Amino acid sequence: MEMFFWAFLIGGLICVVGQLLMDVGRLTPAHTLSLLVVVGAILSAFGLYDRLIDFAGAGATVPIMSFGNSLVKGAMEESAQHGIVGVISGMFEVTSAGISAAIIFAFIGSLLFKAKG
């Protein structure tokens, strides 16, 4: 039961930080998204994001910061095996399913709904 509490708390705090960046910091959603991905990547580069995942579980793997973690983790694993080429291929190998799903669902959404403007 305790793991659910920490997952909820950590995941909620990440979302609150993102919302505060948009409301108080006046950042656009795109800037906020990019910033959270970069923070996740930096934490991953120093080995801190894996500790956060061990502590908070889904509270750390579901928010967008986890995408930055996945990019760095994939790049580092593949670069150890294939050198500089592995950096590029590793990032996309780990995250290709999520990127593909985003593109496909955005396309379907564009067919089903009409944009206001």
C-alpha positions in Angstrom: 0.0 0.0 0.0 2.9 2.3 0.7 4.2 2.0 -2.9 0.9 3.4 -4.2 1.2 6.4 -1.9 4.7 7.2 -3.1 3.8 6.6 -6.8 0.8 9.0 -6.4 2.9 11.6 -4.5 5.9 11.6 -6.8 3.8 11.5 -10.0 1.6 14.2 -8.7 4.6 16.4 -7.8 6.0 16.1 -11.3 2.7 17.1 -12.7 2.4 20.0 -10.2 5.8 21.3 -11.3 4.8 21.1 -14.9 1.6 23.0 -14.2 3.4 25.7 -12.2 5.9 26.2 -15.0 3.0 27.0 -17.3 0.8 29.0 -14.9 3.4 30.9 -12.8 6.4 30.7 -15.2 4.3 31.5 -18.2 6.0 28.8 -20.2 4.1 27.4 -23.2 3.1 23.7 -23.0 5.8 22.9 -25.6 8.5 24.6 -23.5 7.3 22.9 -20.4 7.3 19.5 -22.1 10.8 20.0 -23.5 12.1 21.2 -20.1 10.7 18.1 -18.3 12.2 15.8 -20.9 15.6 17.5 -20.5 15.4 17.3 -16.7 14.6 13.6 -16.9 17.5 13.1 -19.3 19.9 14.9 -16.9 18.7 13.0 -13.9 19.2 9.8 -15.9 22.7 10.8 -17.0 23.7 11.1 -13.3 22.0 7.8 -12.4 19.3 9.5 -10.3 16.2 8.7 -12.3 16.6 5.0 -11.9 16.6 5.6 -8.1 13.5 7.6 -8.4 11.8 4.8 -10.4 12.9 2.3 -7.7 11.3 4.5 -5.1 8.1 5.7 -6.8 7.4 3.1 -9.5 4.8 4.2 -11.9 4.8 7.7 -10.3 8.2 8.1 -12.0 7.7 6.0 -15.2 4.4 7.5 -16.4 5.2 11.3 -16.5 7.0 12.8 -19.5 10.3 13.0 -17.5 10.6 9.2 -18.1 10.8 9.8 -21.8 14.1 11.7 -21.3 15.3 8.9 -19.1 14.5 6.4 -21.8 16.3 8.4 -24.4 19.5 8.6 -22.3 19.4 5.1 -21.1 19.0 3.7 -24.7 21.7 5.9 -26.0 24.2 4.9 -23.3 23.5 1.2 -23.6 23.9 1.2 -27.4 26.9 3.5 -27.4 28.7 1.0 -25.2 28.2 -1.6 -27.8 28.3 0.3 -31.1 30.1 3.6 -30.4 28.8 6.9 -31.7 26.3 5.3 -34.1 24.8 3.5 -31.1 23.9 6.9 -29.5 21.5 7.7 -32.3 20.1 4.2 -32.8 19.8 3.5 -29.1 17.6 6.6 -28.5 15.1 5.5 -31.2 15.2 1.8 -30.4 14.0 2.3 -26.9 11.4 5.0 -27.7 10.2 4.1 -31.2 7.0 2.5 -29.9 5.9 5.6 -28.0 6.9 8.0 -30.9 5.0 5.8 -33.4 1.9 5.6 -31.2 1.9 9.4 -30.9 2.1 9.9 -34.6 -0.6 7.3 -35.4 -3.0 8.6 -32.8 -2.4 12.2 -33.8 -3.2 11.3 -37.4 -6.4 9.5 -36.4 -7.4 12.4 -34.2 -6.9 14.8 -37.1 -9.2 12.7 -39.3 -11.9 12.4 -36.6 -12.0 16.0 -35.3 -12.0 19.4 -36.9 -9.6 22.0 -35.5 -11.0 25.3 -34.2 -9.5 28.4 -35.6 
